[in-house]
Amino acid sequence: MIQLFWIVVCILLWIFFLTIALPITITLQLSQTFRAFFFPYAYLYLIFPLLESQAVSVRKKTFELLKDSLVGRDHSKPLEALEIGIGGGANLHHYPDNCNLTVLDKNKFFEPHFKQNAKNYPHINYKKTVIQPAENMTEIQDNSMDIVVTTYFLCSCDNSDEVLKEIIRVLKPEGKYVCMEHDSFPENTIGLYVQRFLSPLTYLYANGCNPCTQPAKVIKRAGFSQVICKECILTHWTIYPIKHHLVALATK
Ligand SMILES: C[S@@+](CC[C@H](N)C(=O)[O-])C[C@H]1O[C@@H](n2cnc3c(N)ncnc32)[C@H](O)[C@@H]1O
């Protein structure tokens, strides 16, 4: 009876592998459009629920750091904010009051998910959605933003140095860039080997994400006048490959 059970399980696994997993993997490999279409579902319905129960405290800390840096602001004047890599809008809950928010993402397939989620946050004044890569944000004017926000974003940029240059360009003088990113393990640790081993998979299934990125290095060399970096470690075993997190606040 037990043998029969395992034979049935194996047959079902093979059917799943041959009819679902393999065709999806081949299509992801061959088509960039399918990768972009697939990622919002993989992120919002699988990765995000797993990650967010652990990461929400770091997200909160990120916005606390931002709000502390804005102490003394004139609340009657709206804050011009740009969030790059908005995804499904995981940060909307945390924005300071009286914000004019512009959102930018290179993946148009996130937009319906973001629009649906945005209905829950009517206090935010949405200015516009821009579908463009952050390496070349031609639709955002120079010196136009008080704050720029990114979370879980730099790991999947094609060129993070170019993105940081663009962020500095669009920030007003003294404007703030705040981010939360997962970070690489230190050199010569098992965790770093695990991250390197997983990176071809995350590239394919998480739309270009490289778990070994070192966001602090990129931000520090970008040319901000001041950079504050804080490291956080998430302890739950389910997110071991990205347990190291960085929260950073940079001033133009
Ligand atoms: C992992 S999701 C994070 C979404 C959201 N910020 C969060 O914290 O849940 C990364 C987002 O960044 C976007 N993205 C990645 N590289 C980008 C680029 N070069 N320009 C614009 N958006 C980019 C992706 O399309 C995706 O929406």
The ligand as an ORCA input file, in Angstrom:
! r2SCAN-3c Opt
* xyz 0 1
  C      11.395     42.755     -6.205
  S      10.327     43.948     -6.868
  C      10.106     45.018     -5.470
  C       8.779     45.701     -5.481
  C       8.527     46.626     -4.280
  N       9.427     47.749     -4.296
  C       8.596     45.887     -2.961
  O       9.370     46.276     -2.085
  O       7.856     44.901     -2.799
  C      11.450     44.918     -7.890
  C      10.721     45.951     -8.704
  O      11.677     46.796     -9.341
  C      11.368     46.886    -10.734
  N      12.623     47.136    -11.455
  C      13.709     46.340    -11.486
  N      14.688     46.907    -12.218
  C      14.194     48.093    -12.660
  C      14.728     49.136    -13.461
  N      15.962     49.073    -13.956
  N      13.953     50.212    -13.707
  C      12.686     50.295    -13.192
  N      12.135     49.334    -12.441
  C      12.865     48.241    -12.168
  C      10.709     45.545    -11.056
  O       9.932     45.602    -12.237
  C       9.876     45.317     -9.797
  O       8.660     45.991     -9.856
*
